[in-house]
Amino acid sequence: MQYTLISPTRLTPTEEVDFDRVAELQAKILRGGRWTVPVTVEKNALFVMDGHHRLAVARRLRLAVMPAVLLGYDAVQVESWRPGETVTPADIFAMARSGRKFPYKTTRHVFPQNLPGCDVPLESLRCAIPADPASAHIAVAAP
């Protein structure tokens, strides 16, 4: 499995974030100077499955591209973090199309295998400006 470099502007969040967590994560990423965990993204609609806080950090840092693993619901199970609540892929597609977001910690995606990590210097994510940033989509083998 590999990750892709994609413009954060192409990705659609479907869940709210905890802004304190975004600030903590941003500080951690800046301290390390490297991006080490790709977001997971629905491969066709390009909405975030897992990594809403990382997407928020990438947007705050105005990165040109960020690491992402593209997957479909044929390989991913979805459930809710909230007891008694059911979330389906259809619910998530509908939320993405609506422009609204689920509350923080609603969706939980279960991946069938370990997802690849990455080790990308932040500077290369800032500088990897394609001719058309909206079309940035570059496959990269995982380390």
Secondary structure, DSSP 8 states (H G I E B T S, - for coil): -EEEEE-GGG-B--B---HHHHHHHHHHHHHHTEE---EEEETTT-BEEE-HHHHHHHHHTT-S-EEEEEE-TTS-EEEESSTT----HHHHHHHHHHT--B-TT-EEEE-SS------EEHHHHHH---SSGGG-EEEEE--
